[in-house]
Amino acid sequence: MVLSRLSFLFFLLFFLPQGLISQSVGIGTNQPHTSSLLDVHDTLKGVLFPRMSSVQRQSILQPATGLLVFDTDSARYCFYTGQDWHCLGLPPGQASGELLFWDGIKWAIVPPGNQNDRLFFCQGKPVWASQGCPTQCPALLTDTSGITYNTIMLGSHCWTIQNVGTHRFANGDFISEVQGNNTWSQTNTPAWCYYNNDPNQSGYGRYYNYAAAIDARGLCPSGWHVATDADWKNMEMSLGLTQAQADSIGYRGNQEAQALKSISGWLNNGNGNNNSGFTALPAGGRSGPTGIFNSAQEIAAFWAIGLDGNGQGYTRYLYHNDSRIRRIGNTLNTGLSCRCVKN
């Protein structure tokens, strides 16, 4: 029997002494790249990996980390991460109920729109009419305290990536710092503090009561505002929440919080993947009724401007031990982080 070139290669790999195959092996080339164990050159043929159904793939016993196969059901290459299977790419027409478009580099998903919503193209990309046409975000934003912020497009709005850290309103007026626990719990005028009243914690930004967050003088730079409950919903739906989920109270969605949380700093390795770029830090907060600081490294908590039916301010919570986004009301003298959104 005449051995093919590939069969001959396998013969070399499995039967020759290890010292003889420490060099790179080339097929179709006399100069294989030194970083490659196998370097194949051909313009007429490719390399076939094992092809199997999803059931067959999932039935592989104790797959090795990095094991690569071609899934014939999804028409995708899949590899084992050491914990589960991850399939590459997203070919069109394979995922039921998803709208896909080619962004010039890869297949991308358009999140589901609202009932009776209309799809149109903005800057060459499909966008739901309810979300509007995205605008260009500035590279940097500077507030009246001289603090600079990076910005990013999330949903159909520009957001700051860092928490607000100013001690002055946009018109230049100073905001009162309140340190004492009892004083904080009784303060109904605009106030701020650092976590544990420690300036070394400024990397988390400052914490503000609701009065500061909604003050007409502007906690954010001119042309920007503290993110509202509607802004948060818009962003959350761009991550995959439905309108009904976004409108609900409590824990919502599934894995959306992972896309918002930073990739480090969370308790017990409760980090996110930060796929959105939002970079939520586990800054904790300050209790409204007691003025006590709590939950640094465990939660990220933000004002989402708007009042619920009980006269409390809407907030968003991300947790180190949960992958969902929580929407609840909070007493107005609670101390929380804020993010800015472009008007």
C-alpha positions as CSV (number, residue, x, y, z in Angstrom):
1,M,0.0,0.0,0.0
2,V,1.3,3.4,-0.9
3,L,1.2,5.8,2.1
4,S,-0.1,9.3,1.5
5,R,1.9,12.3,2.7
6,L,-0.3,12.7,5.7
7,S,-0.1,9.1,6.6
8,F,3.6,9.2,6.3
9,L,3.6,12.2,8.7
10,F,1.6,10.3,11.3
11,F,4.1,7.4,10.9
12,L,6.9,9.9,11.7
13,L,5.1,11.4,14.7
14,F,4.1,8.2,16.4
15,F,6.9,5.7,15.6
16,L,10.1,7.6,15.3
17,P,12.1,8.5,18.4
18,Q,11.2,11.8,20.0
19,G,14.6,13.3,19.2
20,L,14.1,12.8,15.5
21,I,10.8,14.8,15.4
22,S,11.9,17.7,17.6
23,Q,12.3,19.7,14.3
24,S,9.4,21.2,12.4
25,V,7.8,19.0,9.8
26,G,6.6,20.4,6.5
27,I,4.2,19.1,3.9
28,G,4.4,20.8,0.6
29,T,7.3,22.9,1.8
30,N,11.0,22.4,2.4
31,Q,11.1,25.3,4.9
32,P,8.5,24.7,7.6
33,H,8.1,27.5,10.1
34,T,10.3,27.0,13.2
35,S,7.4,27.8,15.6
36,S,5.2,25.0,14.1
37,L,5.4,21.3,14.7
38,L,3.5,20.8,11.4
39,D,3.5,23.3,8.5
40,V,1.2,22.4,5.6
41,H,1.4,24.2,2.2
42,D,-1.2,23.5,-0.5
43,T,-3.4,25.5,-2.7
44,L,-5.7,22.6,-3.8
45,K,-6.4,20.6,-0.6
46,G,-7.1,21.3,3.0
47,V,-6.9,19.4,6.3
48,L,-9.9,17.5,7.6
49,F,-10.6,17.2,11.4
50,P,-12.9,14.6,12.9
51,R,-16.5,15.3,11.8
52,M,-19.4,14.3,14.1
53,S,-22.9,15.3,15.3
54,S,-23.4,17.4,18.5
55,V,-24.6,14.3,20.3
56,Q,-21.4,12.4,19.3
57,R,-19.3,15.3,20.3
58,Q,-20.9,15.6,23.8
59,S,-20.5,11.8,24.2
60,I,-16.7,12.0,24.0
61,L,-15.3,10.7,27.3
62,Q,-12.9,12.9,29.2
63,P,-12.0,15.2,26.3
64,A,-8.6,16.8,26.5
65,T,-8.4,20.6,26.8
66,G,-8.0,22.0,23.3
67,L,-9.6,19.0,21.6
68,L,-10.9,20.2,18.2
69,V,-13.7,18.6,16.1
70,F,-16.1,19.8,13.4
71,D,-19.8,19.7,14.6
72,T,-21.9,18.7,11.6
73,D,-25.2,19.9,13.2
74,S,-24.1,23.5,13.7
75,A,-21.5,23.5,10.9
76,R,-18.9,24.9,13.3
77,Y,-15.5,24.0,14.7
78,C,-15.8,23.2,18.4
79,F,-13.0,22.9,21.0
80,Y,-13.0,21.8,24.6
81,T,-12.0,24.5,27.1
82,G,-11.3,22.1,29.9
83,Q,-14.7,22.7,31.4
84,D,-17.1,22.7,28.4
85,W,-17.3,22.9,24.7
86,H,-17.0,26.2,22.8
87,C,-18.0,26.5,19.2
88,L,-16.3,29.0,16.9
89,G,-18.0,31.5,14.7
90,L,-21.7,31.9,14.0
91,P,-22.6,30.9,10.4
92,P,-25.8,32.5,9.0
93,G,-29.1,30.7,9.3
94,Q,-27.9,28.2,12.0
95,A,-29.3,29.8,15.2
96,S,-33.1,29.8,15.4
97,G,-34.7,33.2,16.0
98,E,-31.5,35.3,15.6
99,L,-30.9,38.0,13.1
100,L,-27.3,37.9,11.8
101,F,-25.4,40.4,9.7
102,W,-21.8,40.6,8.4
103,D,-20.0,43.6,9.9
104,G,-17.1,43.3,7.5
105,I,-15.1,41.1,9.8
106,K,-17.4,38.6,11.4
107,W,-21.0,37.5,11.7
108,A,-22.7,39.6,14.4
109,I,-26.1,39.2,16.1
110,V,-28.8,41.9,16.2
111,P,-30.6,41.6,19.5
112,P,-34.4,41.0,19.3
113,G,-36.4,44.2,18.8
114,N,-39.7,45.2,20.5
115,Q,-43.1,44.2,19.0
116,N,-43.9,46.3,16.0
117,D,-40.4,47.8,16.0
118,R,-38.8,48.7,12.7
119,L,-35.4,47.7,11.5
120,F,-33.3,50.2,9.4
121,F,-29.6,50.6,8.5
122,C,-27.4,53.1,10.3
123,Q,-23.8,53.5,9.2
124,G,-24.0,50.2,7.4
125,K,-25.4,48.3,10.4
126,P,-29.0,47.2,11.1
127,V,-30.5,49.1,14.1
128,W,-34.0,48.9,15.7
129,A,-35.9,52.2,15.3
130,S,-36.6,52.3,19.1
131,Q,-32.9,52.4,19.8
132,G,-32.1,55.2,17.3
133,C,-29.0,55.7,15.3
134,P,-25.8,55.6,17.4
135,T,-23.7,58.7,17.5
136,Q,-19.9,59.0,17.8
137,C,-18.7,58.9,21.4
138,P,-15.9,61.3,22.4
139,A,-12.5,59.7,23.2
140,L,-12.3,61.5,26.5
141,L,-14.7,63.5,28.7
142,T,-13.5,65.9,31.5
143,D,-15.6,67.2,34.4
144,T,-15.3,70.4,36.4
145,S,-13.0,68.7,38.9
146,G,-10.5,67.9,36.1
147,I,-11.3,64.2,36.2
148,T,-11.2,62.5,32.8
149,Y,-13.4,59.6,31.7
150,N,-13.2,57.2,28.8
151,T,-16.5,56.6,26.9
152,I,-18.1,53.7,25.0
153,M,-21.2,53.1,23.0
154,L,-23.6,50.8,24.8
155,G,-27.0,50.2,23.2
156,S,-27.7,53.5,21.4
157,H,-26.1,55.8,23.9
158,C,-22.6,56.9,24.9
159,W,-21.6,56.0,28.5
160,T,-18.6,56.8,30.7
161,I,-16.5,53.8,31.5
162,Q,-15.5,55.0,34.9
163,N,-17.7,55.9,37.9
164,V,-18.3,59.6,38.5
165,G,-15.7,61.0,40.8
166,T,-16.4,64.8,40.9
167,H,-16.8,66.9,44.0
168,R,-18.3,69.8,42.0
169,F,-21.4,70.3,39.9
170,A,-21.1,71.1,36.2
171,N,-21.6,74.8,37.0
172,G,-18.7,74.8,39.4
173,D,-20.6,74.7,42.7
174,F,-19.1,72.4,45.4
175,I,-21.0,69.3,46.6
176,S,-20.9,68.7,50.3
177,E,-18.8,65.8,51.6
178,V,-20.6,64.0,54.5
179,Q,-18.5,61.5,56.6
180,G,-20.5,60.8,59.8
181,N,-22.9,57.8,59.6
182,N,-25.7,59.5,61.4
183,T,-25.3,62.8,59.4
184,W,-25.3,60.8,56.2
185,S,-28.5,59.0,57.0
186,Q,-30.2,62.3,57.8
187,T,-28.9,64.3,54.9
188,N,-31.5,65.1,52.1
189,T,-29.4,67.7,50.3
190,P,-26.7,66.8,47.7
191,A,-23.8,64.9,49.3
192,W,-20.9,62.7,48.4
193,C,-18.3,60.5,50.2
194,Y,-15.5,58.0,49.5
195,Y,-15.8,54.4,50.5
196,N,-15.0,54.3,54.2
197,N,-14.3,58.0,53.9
198,D,-10.9,57.0,52.6
199,P,-9.4,59.1,49.6
200,N,-7.3,56.0,48.8
201,Q,-10.5,54.4,47.6
202,S,-11.0,57.0,44.9
203,G,-10.4,54.4,42.2
204,Y,-14.0,53.4,42.9
205,G,-15.2,57.0,42.2
206,R,-17.3,58.9,44.7
207,Y,-20.7,57.8,46.2
208,Y,-23.6,60.1,45.9
209,N,-27.1,60.3,47.4
210,Y,-30.1,60.6,45.1
211,A,-30.3,64.4,45.6
212,A,-26.8,64.9,44.2
213,A,-27.5,62.5,41.3
214,I,-30.6,64.4,40.1
215,D,-29.5,68.0,41.0
216,A,-30.2,70.4,38.1
217,R,-26.7,71.8,38.3
218,G,-25.5,68.6,36.8
219,L,-23.3,65.9,38.4
220,C,-22.1,65.0,34.9
221,P,-20.3,67.4,32.5
222,S,-22.5,69.7,30.3
223,G,-24.3,67.7,27.7
224,W,-24.3,64.5,29.8
225,H,-26.5,63.3,32.6
226,V,-26.6,60.6,35.3
227,A,-27.9,57.4,33.7
228,T,-31.6,57.0,34.0
229,D,-33.7,53.9,34.4
230,A,-34.6,54.2,30.7
231,D,-30.9,54.5,29.8
232,W,-30.2,51.3,31.7
233,K,-33.0,49.4,30.1
234,N,-31.8,50.5,26.6
235,M,-28.3,49.2,27.4
236,E,-29.6,46.0,29.1
237,M,-31.7,45.1,26.0
238,S,-28.7,45.6,23.8
239,L,-27.1,42.8,26.0
240,G,-30.0,40.5,25.4
241,L,-32.8,41.3,27.9
242,T,-36.3,41.4,26.5
243,Q,-38.5,44.4,27.1
244,A,-40.5,42.4,29.7
245,Q,-37.4,41.4,31.5
246,A,-36.0,45.0,31.4
247,D,-39.3,46.3,32.9
248,S,-39.4,43.8,35.7
249,I,-38.2,44.2,39.3
250,G,-35.6,41.9,40.9
251,Y,-33.0,39.6,39.2
252,R,-33.4,39.7,35.4
253,G,-31.9,37.8,32.5
254,N,-29.2,35.2,32.7
255,Q,-25.6,36.0,32.0
256,E,-25.9,39.8,31.2
257,A,-24.1,40.9,34.3
258,Q,-21.0,39.1,33.2
259,A,-20.7,41.4,30.2
260,L,-20.8,44.4,32.5
261,K,-18.5,43.3,35.4
262,S,-14.7,44.0,35.3
263,I,-12.4,41.0,34.8
264,S,-10.7,41.4,38.2
265,G,-11.3,42.6,41.7
266,W,-14.4,40.7,42.6
267,L,-14.7,38.5,45.7
268,N,-14.1,34.7,45.3
269,N,-13.2,35.1,41.6
270,G,-16.7,36.4,40.9
271,N,-15.2,38.4,38.0
272,G,-17.1,39.1,34.8
273,N,-15.8,38.9,31.2
274,N,-16.5,42.6,30.5
275,N,-17.5,41.9,26.9
276,S,-19.5,45.2,26.8
277,G,-16.5,47.3,28.0
278,F,-18.6,48.8,30.8
279,T,-16.0,47.7,33.4
280,A,-18.2,47.7,36.5
281,L,-16.0,47.7,39.6
282,P,-17.2,46.0,42.9
283,A,-17.3,49.4,44.7
284,G,-20.0,48.5,47.3
285,G,-22.1,51.3,48.7
286,R,-23.4,53.2,51.7
287,S,-26.6,52.4,53.6
288,G,-29.2,55.1,53.6
289,P,-30.8,54.3,57.0
290,T,-27.5,53.7,58.9
291,G,-24.8,55.4,56.9
292,I,-22.7,52.3,57.2
293,F,-20.4,51.3,54.3
294,N,-20.7,47.8,52.9
295,S,-20.0,45.2,50.3
296,A,-16.8,46.4,48.6
297,Q,-15.5,43.6,46.3
298,E,-19.0,42.0,46.5
299,I,-21.3,44.3,44.6
300,A,-21.4,47.2,42.1
301,A,-24.5,49.4,42.7
302,F,-25.6,52.4,40.6
303,W,-28.3,55.0,40.6
304,A,-30.7,54.6,37.7
305,I,-32.6,57.9,37.8
306,G,-36.3,57.5,38.2
307,L,-38.7,56.8,41.1
308,D,-40.6,53.5,41.7
309,G,-44.1,53.4,43.1
310,N,-42.8,53.6,46.7
311,G,-41.0,56.9,46.2
312,Q,-37.6,55.1,46.1
313,G,-34.9,55.7,43.5
314,Y,-34.3,52.9,40.9
315,T,-30.9,51.2,41.1
316,R,-28.9,48.5,39.4
317,Y,-27.0,45.9,41.3
318,L,-24.3,43.5,40.1
319,Y,-23.1,40.7,42.4
320,H,-19.9,38.7,42.7
321,N,-22.0,35.4,43.1
322,D,-24.7,36.0,40.4
323,S,-24.7,36.6,36.7
324,R,-28.0,38.5,36.5
325,I,-28.7,42.3,36.7
326,R,-30.9,43.3,39.6
327,R,-33.3,46.2,39.4
328,I,-34.7,47.5,42.7
329,G,-35.7,50.7,44.5
330,N,-33.5,52.2,47.2
331,T,-34.0,54.9,49.9
332,L,-32.9,58.3,48.5
333,N,-30.1,58.8,51.0
334,T,-28.3,55.6,50.0
335,G,-24.8,56.2,48.7
336,L,-24.2,54.7,45.3
337,S,-22.0,55.0,42.2
338,C,-23.1,56.9,39.1
339,R,-22.4,56.7,35.4
340,C,-22.9,59.4,32.9
341,V,-24.8,59.1,29.6
342,K,-24.6,61.6,26.6
343,N,-27.8,63.6,26.1
